[in-house]
Amino acid sequence: MPVSAALSPVRFVICGVGHIGRRHAALVARHPEAQLVALVDARPELAAELTHAFPGVPFYASLEEYLAQGPAAEVLTVATPNGLHAAQAQQALRAGLHVVIEKPMALRTTDAQAVVDTAQQSGRLVFGVMQNRYSPPAAWLKQVVSEGRLGQVHLVQLNCFWNRDERYYTPGSWHGTRALDGGTLFTQFSHFVDLLYWVFGDITNVSARFRNFNHQHLTEFEDSGLLLFDLVGGGSGTLQYSTAVWDRNLESSLTVVAEHGSLRLGGQYMDKVEYCHLRDYQLPELPPTNPANQYGNYQGSAANHVHVIDNVVDTLRQRGQATTNALEGLKVVEMIERMYALK
């Protein structure tokens, strides 16, 4: 019998059961080494629907209610609106739970640092959800750069052109508010800021231009931005992004010009290697990328959350380590805050 078969499942609580939270709940419920033990959401009207979808899993109307009355667990997944992430993560850590935090970890660097400090004080782990790291093209890029196959990086161009319109920014939603959403870079494109940092390291000498082309009646912040920066490790880059694309997402792409060649990841979600011409190198055949997350009238990034659950279980079973740790989540918040400080 495998050792893992004799162990009790890793027990998860999902706090925030919207689109992403429900995906986490479904993946945990299906995982052979995990168990969904509770659901938490501030909307009591969801209770009947969630009880039907997840039979036998109790529902709580607040995190405080779960922590006071709920069944024991090892992990709490925070999938609530962005502005609530840091405080709820700290509550769970102080209660002795490990925490999975959907992106972003926080909307301010000071709040993200408080999460890191609380994790250290409580002896618990924080896992950031940056599931795009698991896409085969992203993992391939990380390997190619880590192996030094590019030589000195000269230019990095990151383009993220998506659609987010009235179908997404619905009346009464937390989307579009400064307090709970935080901005386009936090909610839509923090995955790509993470990819930039994960592969190429930190940035400096940042300049920016922000515009709101057609979301004035929908959001309290910009829908488009252009950022120019230098890579601390050498070379320069640009990040261009927009949610003002008409009707549907256009692309998420990353182009690199380097000493020993050039490459480009493309598609709507960087789901393919569109160009690779490197010195003394043949592009291997990569596994297929998971399809995009479907949210009714709009789409998100590749559906790689199953790998996040795997990583949490493997880390707690001491078979691996967190692929996105608290310090990396903190760094992404700090980079975005630096960008937005230029408004």
C-alpha positions as CSV (number, residue, x, y, z in Angstrom):
1,M,0.0,0.0,0.0
2,P,1.4,3.5,-0.9
3,V,2.3,5.6,2.1
4,S,-0.1,8.3,1.0
5,A,-3.0,5.8,1.0
6,A,-2.6,5.3,4.8
7,L,-2.7,9.1,5.5
8,S,-5.8,11.1,6.3
9,P,-6.8,13.5,3.5
10,V,-5.7,17.1,3.7
11,R,-8.9,19.0,4.8
12,F,-9.7,22.2,3.0
13,V,-12.2,25.1,3.7
14,I,-13.1,27.4,0.8
15,C,-13.7,31.0,1.9
16,G,-15.5,32.8,-1.0
17,V,-17.5,30.6,-3.3
18,G,-17.8,32.7,-6.5
19,H,-16.5,31.5,-9.9
20,I,-12.9,30.8,-8.7
21,G,-13.9,29.6,-5.2
22,R,-16.3,27.1,-6.7
23,R,-13.5,25.8,-9.0
24,H,-11.3,25.3,-6.0
25,A,-14.1,23.5,-4.1
26,A,-14.8,21.2,-7.0
27,L,-11.1,20.3,-7.5
28,V,-10.6,19.7,-3.8
29,A,-13.7,17.5,-3.7
30,R,-12.4,15.4,-6.5
31,H,-8.8,15.2,-5.3
32,P,-7.8,11.7,-4.0
33,E,-5.8,13.1,-1.1
34,A,-7.9,16.1,-0.2
35,Q,-11.3,16.6,1.5
36,L,-13.7,19.5,1.3
37,V,-14.9,20.1,4.8
38,A,-16.6,23.5,4.8
39,L,-17.7,26.4,2.5
40,V,-17.8,30.0,3.6
41,D,-19.5,32.9,1.8
42,A,-21.1,36.1,2.9
43,R,-24.1,35.5,0.7
44,P,-26.5,33.2,2.6
45,E,-28.6,32.8,-0.5
46,L,-25.9,30.5,-1.9
47,A,-26.4,28.0,0.9
48,A,-29.1,25.8,-0.8
49,E,-27.3,25.8,-4.1
50,L,-24.0,24.9,-2.6
51,T,-25.5,22.2,-0.4
52,H,-26.9,20.6,-3.5
53,A,-23.6,20.9,-5.4
54,F,-21.5,19.6,-2.5
55,P,-23.7,17.3,-0.4
56,G,-22.7,17.0,3.2
57,V,-20.4,20.0,3.2
58,P,-21.6,22.6,5.8
59,F,-22.0,26.2,4.8
60,Y,-21.0,29.2,7.0
61,A,-22.0,32.8,6.4
62,S,-18.7,34.3,7.7
63,L,-15.1,33.2,8.3
64,E,-15.6,34.1,12.0
65,E,-18.6,31.7,12.2
66,Y,-16.5,28.9,10.6
67,L,-13.5,29.5,12.9
68,A,-15.8,29.4,16.0
69,Q,-18.0,26.5,15.0
70,G,-16.7,24.6,12.0
71,P,-15.0,21.3,11.6
72,A,-11.2,21.0,11.8
73,A,-9.1,21.6,8.7
74,E,-5.5,22.0,7.7
75,V,-6.0,24.6,4.8
76,L,-8.2,27.6,4.2
77,T,-8.5,28.9,0.6
78,V,-9.2,32.6,0.4
79,A,-11.1,33.3,-2.8
80,T,-13.0,36.4,-1.8
81,P,-12.8,39.9,-3.3
82,N,-9.2,41.1,-3.5
83,G,-9.5,43.7,-0.8
84,L,-10.4,41.0,1.8
85,H,-7.5,38.6,1.1
86,A,-4.9,39.9,3.5
87,A,-7.1,40.2,6.6
88,Q,-8.8,36.8,6.1
89,A,-5.5,35.1,5.4
90,Q,-4.2,36.5,8.7
91,Q,-7.3,35.3,10.6
92,A,-6.8,31.8,9.3
93,L,-3.1,31.8,10.0
94,R,-3.7,32.9,13.6
95,A,-6.2,30.0,13.9
96,G,-3.5,27.5,12.9
97,L,-4.5,27.0,9.3
98,H,-2.2,27.0,6.3
99,V,-3.6,29.4,3.7
100,V,-4.0,29.3,-0.1
101,I,-4.6,32.9,-1.4
102,E,-6.1,33.6,-4.8
103,K,-4.3,36.4,-6.6
104,P,-3.5,39.0,-5.5
105,M,-2.2,38.3,-2.0
106,A,-3.2,41.9,-1.1
107,L,-3.8,45.3,-2.6
108,R,-1.0,47.0,-0.6
109,T,2.6,45.9,0.1
110,T,2.2,46.6,3.8
111,D,-0.8,44.2,4.0
112,A,1.1,41.5,2.0
113,Q,4.0,41.9,4.4
114,A,1.6,41.5,7.3
115,V,0.5,38.1,5.8
116,V,4.2,37.1,5.5
117,D,4.9,38.1,9.1
118,T,1.8,36.3,10.4
119,A,2.8,33.1,8.6
120,Q,6.2,33.2,10.1
121,Q,4.9,33.8,13.6
122,S,2.3,31.1,13.3
123,G,4.6,28.5,11.7
124,R,2.1,28.0,8.9
125,L,2.5,28.2,5.1
126,V,1.0,30.6,2.6
127,F,0.5,29.4,-1.0
128,G,-0.1,32.0,-3.7
129,V,-2.3,31.1,-6.7
130,M,-0.3,31.8,-9.8
131,Q,-1.5,28.9,-11.8
132,N,-0.1,30.2,-15.1
133,R,3.3,28.9,-14.0
134,Y,2.0,25.5,-14.7
135,S,1.2,26.1,-18.4
136,P,3.8,24.2,-20.5
137,P,5.0,27.2,-22.5
138,A,5.6,29.2,-19.2
139,A,7.4,26.3,-17.6
140,W,9.5,25.9,-20.8
141,L,10.4,29.6,-20.8
142,K,11.5,29.4,-17.2
143,Q,13.7,26.4,-17.9
144,V,15.3,28.0,-21.1
145,V,16.1,31.2,-19.2
146,S,17.4,29.4,-16.1
147,E,19.7,27.2,-18.2
148,G,21.2,30.4,-19.8
149,R,20.2,29.4,-23.3
150,L,19.2,33.0,-24.2
151,G,22.5,34.6,-23.0
152,Q,22.0,38.2,-22.1
153,V,18.3,39.3,-22.4
154,H,18.0,42.5,-24.4
155,L,14.3,43.2,-24.7
156,V,11.1,41.7,-23.2
157,Q,7.7,42.7,-24.6
158,L,4.6,41.7,-22.6
159,N,1.2,42.3,-24.2
160,C,-2.1,41.5,-22.5
161,F,-5.2,42.6,-24.5
162,W,-8.5,41.4,-23.1
163,N,-12.2,42.1,-23.1
164,R,-13.9,43.1,-19.9
165,D,-17.2,45.0,-20.4
166,E,-20.7,45.3,-18.9
167,R,-20.9,41.5,-18.9
168,Y,-18.1,41.5,-16.3
169,Y,-18.5,44.8,-14.5
170,T,-22.1,44.1,-13.4
171,P,-24.0,46.6,-11.2
172,G,-23.4,46.0,-7.5
173,S,-20.4,43.8,-8.1
174,W,-17.1,44.3,-6.3
175,H,-15.4,44.3,-9.7
176,G,-14.4,47.8,-10.7
177,T,-14.0,49.2,-7.2
178,R,-10.8,50.5,-5.8
179,A,-11.4,49.1,-2.4
180,L,-12.2,45.5,-3.3
181,D,-10.9,45.1,-6.9
182,G,-7.9,47.4,-6.8
183,G,-7.3,47.8,-10.5
184,T,-6.7,46.0,-13.8
185,L,-3.2,45.0,-13.0
186,F,-4.3,43.3,-9.7
187,T,-7.4,41.5,-11.0
188,Q,-6.7,40.7,-14.6
189,F,-2.9,40.9,-15.2
190,S,-1.1,40.1,-12.0
191,H,-0.5,36.6,-13.4
192,F,1.7,38.2,-16.1
193,V,3.5,40.5,-13.7
194,D,4.2,37.3,-11.7
195,L,5.5,35.6,-14.9
196,L,7.8,38.6,-15.6
197,Y,9.2,38.4,-12.1
198,W,9.4,34.6,-11.9
199,V,11.4,34.3,-15.2
200,F,13.3,37.6,-15.5
201,G,13.6,38.9,-12.0
202,D,12.9,42.4,-10.6
203,I,12.4,45.6,-12.6
204,T,13.6,49.2,-12.0
205,N,13.4,52.6,-13.7
206,V,9.7,52.2,-14.4
207,S,7.7,54.8,-16.3
208,A,4.1,54.6,-17.2
209,R,1.0,55.9,-18.9
210,F,-2.5,54.9,-17.9
211,R,-5.8,55.6,-19.7
212,N,-9.4,54.8,-19.3
213,F,-10.9,54.5,-22.8
214,N,-14.3,53.1,-22.3
215,H,-14.8,52.0,-18.7
216,Q,-15.6,55.4,-17.1
217,H,-19.1,54.3,-16.1
218,L,-17.9,50.8,-15.1
219,T,-14.7,51.1,-13.0
220,E,-13.0,53.5,-10.6
221,F,-9.6,52.9,-12.4
222,E,-7.9,52.6,-15.7
223,D,-8.7,50.1,-18.4
224,S,-5.3,50.4,-20.2
225,G,-1.7,51.0,-19.5
226,L,1.8,51.2,-21.0
227,L,4.8,50.6,-18.8
228,L,8.5,50.8,-19.7
229,F,11.1,49.4,-17.4
230,D,14.7,48.1,-17.1
231,L,15.3,44.5,-15.9
232,V,17.6,44.5,-12.8
233,G,19.4,41.6,-14.5
234,G,20.0,43.5,-17.7
235,G,17.9,44.5,-20.6
236,S,14.7,46.5,-20.9
237,G,11.0,45.7,-21.3
238,T,7.5,46.9,-21.9
239,L,4.1,45.9,-20.5
240,Q,1.1,46.9,-22.5
241,Y,-2.3,45.9,-21.3
242,S,-5.9,46.7,-21.8
243,T,-9.4,45.4,-21.0
244,A,-10.9,47.8,-23.6
245,V,-10.7,45.2,-26.4
246,W,-14.1,44.9,-28.1
247,D,-16.3,41.8,-27.5
248,R,-13.6,39.1,-26.7
249,N,-10.0,38.6,-25.6
250,L,-7.4,39.3,-28.2
251,E,-4.1,38.0,-26.8
252,S,-1.6,37.5,-24.1
253,S,1.9,37.4,-25.5
254,L,5.5,37.6,-24.5
255,T,8.4,38.3,-26.9
256,V,12.0,38.1,-25.9
257,V,15.0,39.3,-27.9
258,A,18.3,38.1,-26.5
259,E,21.9,37.5,-27.2
260,H,21.5,33.9,-28.5
261,G,18.1,34.1,-30.1
262,S,14.5,35.2,-29.9
263,L,11.2,33.6,-28.9
264,R,7.6,34.4,-28.5
265,L,4.8,32.9,-26.4
266,G,1.4,33.8,-27.9
267,G,-2.3,32.9,-28.1
268,Q,-5.0,34.3,-26.0
269,Y,-3.4,33.1,-22.8
270,M,0.3,32.4,-23.7
271,D,-0.8,28.9,-24.5
272,K,1.6,28.3,-27.3
273,V,5.2,28.9,-28.4
274,E,4.7,30.8,-31.6
275,Y,8.4,31.4,-32.4
276,C,11.6,30.0,-31.2
277,H,15.0,30.5,-32.9
278,L,17.8,29.9,-30.4
279,R,21.4,29.1,-31.1
280,D,22.1,25.3,-31.1
281,Y,18.6,24.6,-29.8
282,Q,15.6,22.6,-31.0
283,L,12.2,23.3,-29.5
284,P,10.9,20.1,-27.9
285,E,7.3,19.1,-28.2
286,L,5.5,20.5,-25.3
287,P,2.4,19.0,-23.6
288,P,-0.9,20.7,-24.5
289,T,-2.0,23.7,-22.4
290,N,-5.2,23.4,-20.5
291,P,-8.1,25.4,-22.0
292,A,-9.1,28.8,-20.6
293,N,-11.3,29.2,-17.5
294,Q,-14.9,29.8,-18.7
295,Y,-16.9,32.4,-16.8
296,G,-20.1,32.6,-18.9
297,N,-19.7,35.7,-21.0
298,Y,-16.0,36.0,-20.6
299,Q,-12.8,33.9,-20.2
300,G,-9.9,33.9,-17.9
301,S,-6.5,32.3,-17.9
302,A,-5.7,28.6,-18.4
303,A,-7.5,26.3,-16.0
304,N,-4.5,25.1,-14.1
305,H,-5.9,25.2,-10.6
306,V,-5.7,21.5,-10.2
307,H,-1.9,21.8,-10.1
308,V,-2.2,24.3,-7.2
309,I,-4.2,21.8,-5.2
310,D,-1.6,19.1,-6.0
311,N,1.2,21.4,-4.9
312,V,-0.5,22.2,-1.6
313,V,-1.1,18.5,-0.8
314,D,2.5,17.5,-1.9
315,T,4.0,20.3,0.2
316,L,2.1,19.3,3.3
317,R,2.9,15.7,2.7
318,Q,6.6,16.8,2.5
319,R,6.9,15.6,-1.1
320,G,7.6,19.0,-2.5
321,Q,7.6,22.8,-1.8
322,A,5.3,25.7,-2.6
323,T,5.6,26.8,-6.2
324,T,4.4,30.3,-5.3
325,N,5.3,31.2,-1.8
326,A,4.3,34.1,0.4
327,L,7.5,36.2,-0.5
328,E,6.8,35.8,-4.2
329,G,3.2,36.9,-3.7
330,L,4.4,39.9,-1.7
331,K,6.8,40.8,-4.5
332,V,4.1,40.8,-7.2
333,V,2.0,43.2,-5.0
334,E,5.0,45.4,-4.5
335,M,5.7,45.6,-8.2
336,I,2.1,46.5,-9.1
337,E,2.0,49.1,-6.3
338,R,5.2,50.6,-7.7
339,M,3.6,50.7,-11.2
340,Y,0.4,52.3,-9.9
341,A,2.3,54.9,-7.9
342,L,3.2,56.5,-11.2
343,K,-0.4,57.5,-11.9
